[in-house]
Amino acid sequence: MHSVAGLLDNKQVLVTTRPFRNPHHTISDAGLIGGGQIPRAGEVSLAHNGVLFLDELPEFHKNVLEVLRQPIEDGKVTISRASISITYPTSIMLVAACNPCPCGFFGDLNKSCQCTPLQIRRYRSKLSGPLLDRIDIHIDVPSIRFKELSDERSGEESSKIKERVNQARRLQSERFSAVKTKSGKRIYCNAQMSSRHIKKFCQVNEDSKRLLEIAIDKLGLSARAYTRVLKVARTIADLDGDEHLKMHHISEAIQYRSLDRKIL
Ligand SMILES: [Zn+2]
């Protein structure tokens, strides 16, 4: 992708590390998904097999976020012009960040939010349900106080976490070694599972089924969010090295749907 876009310098033949792209929120839809007379690859294709990071998500133009939906879902984007039609790959991990409200302090334990409920609702409505549906993990990141920042204690080392992630990826690669999609393609990780694979690899017991039922009724989860909960639960179990989905894997995965909840 980077070669086609003319982004490699003379010394570089191939991109050998996963790309990380973080376009500014003023980007146009053509800049994000690709466009032009002879369609050029957009940021979503330049991030293929890597990370597309959108900071301040609600600040992006609404139409830009809308056009992002299909490429995330399909792993490819087709740009058609009168004389030419080009398909670029868009298999990405989308990472996005946003404030809880325009002033940034809604839900903060130390500072009070100055926004009106209407302002907060308007701000959040910029994140459309269909886009949030396609994001597997929503997570609140509370602000950190100076005392915690200057704390000498260290958490788990990144290298150890990386090893755990690699192990989970190996597990998934083995699980899917004989699994193909309907079009005959191999799959490598939980995110690529279709509903057929979910039925086979994400079986839940009666207790977990009840928990899912309550969560769906209470949080009003969509069918898409439901399958995402199961996929994330599968990954949590893989990180635990657990072959079977247990109740705590499911409940943790449900926790990650915080933006589906009706907060206001
Ligand atoms: Zn606020």
Boltz pocket constraint, residues with backbone or C-beta under 6 A from the ligand:
constraints:
  - pocket:
      binder: B
      contacts: [[A, 101], [A, 102], [A, 103], [A, 104], [A, 105], [A, 106], [A, 113], [A, 114], [A, 115]]
      max_distance: 6.0
